Amino acid sequence: MLNYDDKRNFYRMLLNSEVVVTVIDDEANSQIIATCRDLSATGMAIEMDSPLAMGTKVRMRIDSLNNNVQPFDASGKVVRVVEENPDLFVVGVTICELD
């Protein structure tokens, strides 16, 4: 079991799932295929090849592998960007609205 020492209000679910990120702030509504590293009630950490700017508004969708479970679909805003290496950025997104 994971230790709950980071003093967050909600537990994080560790995931390794494909997430489709749609950038709402640009005119083209660019879509990026990325990996959801973890998910909580208030946010998500997404692994990406390139960073997004702080404050960028996005939509996130994780399709379900089970027809009985609805896909995860939410909108949010980029609140953190960490470069782990030149080809891997972890983008923290706060969830603003669930659909």
N, C-alpha and C positions, 0 to 999 in steps of 0.2 A: 504494500500500500504506500502511496505517496505521502510524504510529510507535508503538513499544512503550515509551514513556518513563514511563508512570504506575506502573511498578514493581510490577505485579500478578503473581500467580503463574500466572494463566491469561489467555489472550487473550480478548477480548470479540468476539462476533459481532454486528455491527450488524444489527438487524432492524427491520421496521416491520410487525409482524404483530398481528392481533387476539389477545388473550389473555382468557380467562374466569377471573376471580379470584373464588374462593369464600372468604368470611370464615368461618373455622372457629370463631372465638371467640364469635360471637353465636348465639343460639338458633335463628334463622331460617336460618342458613347462607346469608346474602345473597350474591347473585352480581352481579358488576360486570363490564361489558364495557369493556376498556381496550386500550391499545396497548403491546406489548413493544418497548422501544427497543433494548435489547441484552441478550445472554445470554452467560454464561460457564459454566465447569464448576461454579462455586460460587454463582452468583447471577444475578439478573435486575433490570433497571431497567424500570419500568412507568410509562407516562404515564397519569394519571388526572385526572378533573375535580375530585375532592375527595380530601383526604388520608386515610390510615389511621394509626391510632395506632402508635407504636413498640412492638414486641413482639407485634403482632397476628399470629396464626397464620392462614395462608392456603393454599389449593390453587390451583395455576395450571395451565391447560390451553391448549395451542396446537394446534388441529387441523391435520392435514397436508392439503395439496392433492393429494397423491399417495397412492393406495391402497396402494402398496408400502412406504410409510414410516409408522410408527406415530406417533400424536400425542404431543406432549410433555406429560407429566402429572407434576406434582411437588408436594410440600408444602414450605412454608417459613415464614419469620418476617420481619416488617418490621424492617429495621435502619437505614433512612435515609429521610427525607422532606425534599424540597427544593421550595419554592414557586418556580416559574419565573415565573408571573404569577397573578393571582387565579383564573383558570379552568384552570390547568395545574400539576399537582404531579407530580414524579418520585419514585416510591416504590422504594427499593432493598430487595430481598428476598433473603435468603440461602436457598439450597436446603438443606433438611434431609433430604429423602428423594425419590428418583425412583421412579415406579411404572411 
